[in-house]
Amino acid sequence: MQKLSHFVGDWVGVSKAFENGKVIREIPAYEKISYKVDKHILTIDLYSESLKLHTVIYFDEKSNTYYYNPFYKTGASRYPAKLVDGKLIVTPSKTKRFIFEIIEDGKFREYGENLIDDKWVKYFEDVFEIQ
């Protein structure tokens, strides 16, 4: 879990939704990422006008896999994830993925893509700065 330490912090930024390559919504967002249970899990709490989300990430040594467990008002899910070049890539399905990374100027970015006609198409992007 130490390999995810660069994501830890209180982050403030903007969440954008895309449709046909154009921004259709842009709203303020806040994300708190922290270790819990003696650094054996990482929690993400996302707050925005359109989404409240609590996520638990842990590493399963037996399967050598990270698991991303989001909790919504309507339920919960569990998706496999992998760490590639400092990016956490979550794959809910063969045609959907979420990517978490640190970008220029130390900003935190999270975005989602759908596979459409063999091309990954971004449908949301959140960019945050440390608070």
N, C-alpha and C positions, 0 to 999 in steps of 0.2 A: 504494500500500500504506500510505502515511502516514495515510490516512483510517481505518485499522483500529487505530491506535496506542492508542486508549482500551481495547482488550482486553488489551494486553500486561501481564503480571504473573504472580506466583505466587498462585494462588487456592485457598482451602480452603473446603469447604462440604458440602452434602448433595444427594444425588441421590434423586429420588422417581419412582416409577413409578405410573401411574394406570390404573384399570380402572373403567369405568362411573362416572367422576367421583370415585372414591374412591382414596385412597392405598393401594396394596397392598404397597409396599416403600419403605423409606427407609434409605439407607446413606451413610456418609461418603465423600467424593470429594475428589480433589486434581487441579488442572489448572494446567499451566505453559504460558503462551502467550508466545512470543518471536519476534523477527525473526531471520532467517538470510539468508545470501547478500547482504550489504550492503543489507538491508531490502527485498529483492525478493520474499521469501516470508515468510509467517507460519506458525509451527508451533504446533500444539496437542497437548500430551501429557496425556491423561486417564487417571487411575488410580482405580479403585474395586474393590470386591469382585466386582462383576459384569461390569466392562468395563475393558479396557486398550485404548487407542486412540491412534494417532499420526496426526495430520492435517496436511496441507500445503495452505495457501491461497495462491493467486497471482492476479495480474490479467493477463489477456491483452489487450493494447492493440488487437490486430487485431479481435477480436470485442467489445471493450469490456465484457468479462465477467470476474467473479471465478470461480475454480474451487476447489471444496472437494474435497480428495482424501484420504479416510480410509483408513487401513491397519489391518486387523484381523489376528488370528491366522490367519484363514481366507482372507484375500485383501485386495483393495483395490477402490475405486470412484472415480468422478469425477463430480461433480455441479456444475451451474451455480449461481451465487449472484449476488445483487445487494445493493447497499448502499442502504437507504431510511431516511432520517432517523436515521442513525447505527446502524441495525440491519442486521446481515448476515442475509439470508434465503436459505437454501439449499433448492433444490427438487429432490430426488431423483426425484420423479414429480409428476403432476398432482394426486395425492391424498395426498402426504406433503411436509412441510416442516420445517426446523429453523430456529430463530430465535435469534440471539446479540445481546445488548444489555446496556447498563449501565442499571441501575434505581436506585431511591431509595437514598440513602446510599452511592452509588458501588459498589454490589454488581453483580456480573456474573451474568447469567442466560442460560441456554441451555435451550431447550425444543423438544419435537417435537410435531407435530400431524398427525393424519390427517383427511382430508375424508370425513365420513360424513353422508349425507343432506343435502348442501349446507351443512354446518356443520363448522368446524374444531374438532376434539376433541383436547385435550392428552393425550398418553400418557406423557410424561416431562417432568421439570423439574429442572434443576440450578441451585442458587443458591449463589454463592461470594462470599467476602469476600477482600480482598487480604491476603496473609500478611505 
